[in-house]
Amino acid sequence: MKKILLLFTLVFSSSIAKADCSSNGLYFYPVQKEISLNSIFIIEGYYNSQKIIEAFDTRPIYLVTEKGETIQLVLQNIYVGQMQLTQAVFKPVKALNPNTKYYLQYSNQTKTEATQLEKWNSIKKKKERVYWITTEEKTNKPLNSNLTIEYKKTDIAFYGCGPAAYAVFSIINKPDNEIWYKTEVIDLSTSKSSIYLIKSGDGTLSVGHGMFSGSFTFNQTGKYKVRFTPMNSDGKTLNTTNWIAFNSPFMNN
């Protein structure tokens, strides 16, 4: 079960796991509520909710204050995972105002759509609108240039709806602030490349998929390579790592 949860603490990282093998849900990043004035944002859709993410190509979404002031979020990229996950990356059209609470809101939002932009508050025991609060900082602290990523192992486990399979990497000199990793995996047998933004869990990066969904999938046999570009929630990046080769996790079964 721990292997499954590594994915869902992503993105990206959530309470996706259900008793059945199909569901839906939206997940929102940054996870941290306090953000800089130039934060970027990620909205991730699981299963049926992937259609919502795909619609951002033509439908605007905004940040709105409690006073009703709006700032449009400009779509930067849509990344399609290999197993029932899709994410959209946004940047505000201008810098945010300091010490301000912002909510997400669709254009021409319906009551039904308003519920999509809510998440469960485990402390208050109820759903509430997704929000962030800005600080007075224009940007976050820069990432540690000594951050490195090393291959650790592959993991595979079989559950009721299918296997969870990961290549696991250790993060050296990981800072405390929220970091996303632009992750590019290439299947060496086909040269097919897939890109997705993932988050770390417990000082590691788990590249693969859980029982229900995931950003990357593997063949039963084969070799792969991966490289990472660490980035903070402002979108500021470190240099991309060298390629790291690994075998399909299924080969260790």
Sequence and secondary structure as in RCSB ss.txt:
>XXXX:A:sequence
MKKILLLFTLVFSSSIAKADCSSNGLYFYPVQKEISLNSIFIIEGYYNSQKIIEAFDTRPIYLVTEKGETIQLVL
QNIYVGQMQLTQAVFKPVKALNPNTKYYLQYSNQTKTEATQLEKWNSIKKKKERVYWITTEEKTNKPLNSNLTIE
YKKTDIAFYGCGPAAYAVFSIINKPDNEIWYKTEVIDLSTSKSSIYLIKSGDGTLSVGHGMFSGSFTFNQTGKYK
VRFTPMNSDGKTLNTTNWIAFNSPFMNN
>XXXX:A:secstr
 HHHHHHHT     S   SSS  EEEEEE SSSEE TT  EEEEEEETTHHHHHGGGTS EEEEETT  EEEEEE
EEEEE SBSEEEEEEEESS   TT EEEEEETT  HHHHHHTEEEETTTTEEEE EEEE S SS     TT EEE
EEEEEEEEETTEEEEEEEEEEES  SS EEEEEEEEETTTTEEEEEEEE BTTEEEEEE SS BS    SS EEE
EEEEEEETT  B      EEEE GGGG 
